[in-house]
Amino acid sequence: MVGTGESTMANYKYLIIGGGMAGDAAAKAIHEIDPDGSIGMISRDGNPPYDRPPLSKGLWKDMDYDEIWRDTEELGVDLHLSTSATEIDPAQKVVRDENGEEYAYEKLLLATGGKPRRLKLDAEDIIYFRTADDYLKLKEFADQHERFGIIGGGFIGSEIAAALSMHGKKVTMFFLEKGLCAAILPESLSLHLNEFYTAKGVELHPEEAVTGVERSDEGITITTNAGTELTFDVVVAGLGIIPDTGLAEAAGIDVDNGILVNDHLETSQAGIFSAGDVARFTNPALDVPMRFEHEDNANESGEAAGRNMAGEESTYDHLPFFYSDLFDIGYEAIGDTNPAQEIVMDWLEENEQGVIYYTTDHVVRGVLLWNVLGRVDEARSIINTGKAYEPGELIDLISKTSEPIDDTSEDDDEPPGETENDDWRIDHF
């Protein structure tokens, strides 16, 4: 049920702060192990938990909006929506929200995610695409307008640009890098993607910083450091997120570009766990602290945290992956896909279909499957072994053809995808 906002303290065996995919996955795992344990969820979103990838993918194709919901309330979880937790008292095991309501807990999960990065400009008309409400707003605009400006050439920017262009809209992109998706793609492939988007009718302005956004009777005018001045009906910004660690830090929990957790996803405060975009964990295969802002990690870490909250002592050693759809290009990627590493490309057809390996000292740290789907498990296995390969040994190590996709899956839009720019790749700096 949805919380009523009464002044009496709510008491839960398990309390989850954050109503995203990680919070939902944790609630389901808790309920499976401890079906009688009471669960409360505090979320600043006005909607119950939902899948995020369809917001920039399936919903712009043939997916129905009603399919995004994760049905968390069917577990008997008390949903306290449209409110933010403002204080954690670990000693008293109490959380307070912005309305002064208090929630007692035995175990607590911080799945607070992140907040969109914003331009250092007073630009109220920009959509910082992140939520289901953002999707509904943009979809309504797409039904009414034709000229769209996209700020950011990373994950969200490239997907939204493709979605709008496929709907016949005039799309213009502004981004700081030379090429699209430059945070994960080798430069040659990133520049090829520029050419691909241009051929699809998208106007690109690489290496241009937005310096002004102004509204007039004609629309919203963007100016850049290169002297470009263009006017649009709607502007969308996909600039990544900043991990929402303020609540944890104020409670004395260790943070460092995320909430620090151990291999059980427990924070420096006993009984308080963290999962999803905000959690910074160390994956044993890569042996570096990392945040991973994609659905696979949200689902897997949320489930693992929920199980551990309910009494299990399982280690979170999952190496997460992500995916994207860009017009008729599809890719899946896993591990550390920082293109500053040594790159080995194994093409079936150059820039069209192949496997890209990201290596350090000949050890594969990341794999990108470009128009090659269904090979993530093979790629994960190669990374997990930590074996060193000579470049020639990587050729044909993974088949460059796609495995058939199971159309009966209930999670057709399952693989992750909700961040952008430098946050595309593992953040271990």
Secondary structure, DSSP 8 states (H G I E B T S, - for coil): -B----SS-EEEEEEEE--SHHHHHHHHHHHHH-TTS-EEEE-SSSS--B-SGGGTTGGGTT--GGGGB--GGGGT-EEE-S--EEEEETTTTEEEETTS-EEEEEEEEE---EEE---SS--TTEEE--SHHHHHHHHHHHHH--EEEEE--SHHHHHHHHHHHHTT-EEEEEESSSSTTTTTS-HHHHHHHHHHHHHTT-EEEET--EEEEEEETTEEEEEETTS-EEEESEEEE---EEE--HHHHHTT--BSSSEE--TTSB-SSTTEEE-GGGEEEE-TTT-SEEB--SHHHHHHHHHHHHHHHTT---------EEEEEETTEEEEEEE---TTSEEEEEEEETTTEEEEEEEETTEEEEEEEET--S-HHHHHHHHHHT-B--HHHHTTSS-SS-----TT-S-TT-S-----GGGGS-B--
